[in-house]
Amino acid sequence: MRKITVTVVDTTGIQDYVFGSNRLGENIGASYLVSQATKEWAEEALQDLARELNQKVHIPKGNSLQEIHIGNEGVAAEMVYAGGGNTVLLFAKFEYAKCFTKILTKRVLQDAPGLNIVVAHNTEFEFGKGDFKKTLNQLLEKQLAKKKRERIASAPLLGLGVTAACQSTQLPAVNTSEKYIDADEEDSYLISRESEAKLKAVPKANQRLIEKFAGTFEPAIYDFPRRTDNLGRSENYSSYVAIVHADGNGMGNRFQKCGEGKSDRDAIIEMRKLSRSVDDAGIAALRQVVEIVHDSIDNGEVVGKIGQFALKKSQDGKYFLPFRPLVYGGDDLIFICEGRLGLELAAIYLREFEKQEAADNKPLTARAGICIVKTHYPFARAYQLVEELYGTAKKFIREERERLDESDNYYCSTLDWHFAASGLIGSLGEIRQREYDVLSGNNIMMRPIRLKENDSDDDQWRTWANFSSVVEHFNGCFDDLEGNDSWKDRRNKIIALREALRQGSDKTKQFMTAYGIKKLPPFPQVNDLQETGWFDKRCGHFDAIEAIDFYMGLKGDNNEHL
């Protein structure tokens, strides 16, 4: 059998590249360049290779997912799939793979300075023997991982004594941002080649976003913001931004097992289908989020309002949506939004993602981390905390698996969050130990929480439906119901309750007696929470009280379905 080369292209240091700047415009451009490098630019490099060799290449599109051309006469290369942050390709000869790598890396160096890609090859694969999955897994887990570890970090010249530094990267400045920003809204600043490339990419990123979500809003009236100030902050009242990272559960294992035991041809086709279906699922869920945001906008007497805040307007009269996806495609999503919408939009996305179908017919679930900070808080620092929250949401899945005595294949959608009203000092663990661990072994938080209850679990009370319902009770959305006290316009009592909850169930019970409170807002699964606010060393109401100023339900969404 004829040997062909399997090649994997991946990016490294993405967090630093995308979120190293505190300017939203640069974050937008950087995210767009990352997606280009492993998809569109890889496809264009293949086409350039075909022209250079005067041969054909196959890039699967639409109905051609089941076509395999590698090995045919005159076919130099074939793309297996591009998704999940990496690109997998097959080449008829190793020389072709090297030529492709030169074309792609040159493009990255020129058009995305500062972005690092890693390429690994396996030259011993024989198509048709049934070893494709084994070869690919070894390439991903060993060779590519080794290259990432052994990659020599670049050490760019930081400039001479006569050079000025870029305000974002601290590299030598080559230009100013004047022609890339709206001078009426933002002052010009010095930029390096890396920052300039990111800012150049912003219009293309915005256009791609508008095309991707066509039909969910009217682009003649609305636009996606390019500055955090345009997300909808209410001056002198609320000026917060939410950063959300959501990712699918167990997708790495699913891709690793996809096509196992199948022929090389069938394995490639199955991987393509799974990659395409997961990408479609993520976009479909995100489209629902955009639609709900759009449908929540009040266009009555006061045009362009969502709840308590008015949308910002651009110079050309368009309203800025209070929401902006930064990284999207596949099961991975990072977006920013007006601070009061962060929790709601994260839960909506998780819910809509679960509704989608994947090609392997297994259910889709995801976890999310949400950090809500002051609008001008350093973006990179806030994103670090988002990653920690995303990690605790993932850990909670393992805890639920053990509690329910489920197999390793059990997953549920979860979310965790943090409100940084006065900044961030220390890691998430240090913050929570300092601010939320009370008494001996008690935890005043209910988070992380599940999106939904398990159908066979009558004891699960740490759910989104319970949390959002309790917040709405404290916000006065419900009158006295079934013996529960009305909390409307009783802000001082709510704040006093928060301090009583910190002291444990006995003090909370005393507080309720002193204030004549019959019951706290309900948790249907656990009566103790209504009686004392505590159950199983966890508090059920503190998180809801803390979220009163940071949570807003949206018109057009119905949390009863959660």
C-alpha angles and dihedrals in degrees: 000000000000116000119231132184124251112206130190123194119197138165126233134199091026096152092056092044097049102031102029091098126069091212115096093211091060091046090053093049094044092052090050092051092051092053091046094052096058098036124018096026091046089052091048090048089054090051091049088051091052092053092046093051095034088232137113131265128193121224110179113234132169109319094008096079091106095050118102115189105164111113093034119118113274095013110124101178147358133201112228095191142317114217146098090052097301141077126221120202140173123217129193090221135020089235089062091051091052091049091050090049091053092050094048098043091048089054091050093049092050102039103027108033111187095029114118124208129185124208126194129184136198111197098180101070116125111201113226100031093096095246099114096106093046092048094047095047091051090048092052099040101039117016098034093042090049092051090051091051094046097042110127108233114237117248106201120196104264093208140266129271091273097053128094122224128239110248092225106039102019087228120129110292117239100175145354127260093237098112094042100053138053102263092202092060105033137030118242117255139184116272136191126220089267094053091043091054090051093049091047089056095054098088091049090047091051093048092050090050092052091048093046093053098037111150096028094086139003109262091199088064105026137042138179114256123247096193128053090230088067096057091093107272116174108225115229089009115051127357107168137129127204122217114199130189118186126177135176120259120245095352093137091058091045092054090044091054096038109113096009112157092014130114117268091255094050092044092055092047093049092049091050092050093048092048092049094046093049091049090050090048093054093048093046091052091047091049088057090053091052091047092052091048090050094046090051093061112108110228096172124099092329105045121210104022133134111194108300100357137064123228117248119246130223125225091261091055100257121137117238114231109234090235136070129182111216103176118022138151128089116014095319120094134171120176140160127214144160106304096244091056098050100093095041095048092046091053092046091052093049091049094049092045089056090055093060126092129232126208092245090059093235120131119263121230133163143188128225139199119203127191121184115198140159111290095250097038112130104278096211093055092048091050090054088059091047088058091051091050090048086054094052090049088054092048090052089060089059090048091052090048090055094043092052093039091235129159125262088263092066116109135167132184113259139173138195131186146181132205111214099189093159103027135275126284117179133346124316091260092052092046093051095045089051099043109024111030106093134175116351114327094337123129118205092202129084091194139132090065139182121246092224140011119256106252091231096043116088094173101060109111100152094092137130092243091057094044095049092044092053091048090053091049091054090046089057097250091136130048124218104312128180093341096315117132121247111243097190113136092356099114096144091054091051092052090048089050090054091058092046091053089057089063096056140253097305094054090045091053090050090049092051091050092049093050095040093244110161099190140353121236109298133264102189094208099052125041093188090069091061092046101045109000090241136092131167092354092305131105118228102193108041095079091051093051091048090051097052093100094037104049130077126172117220132232111245094033124100116198091190087084090062 
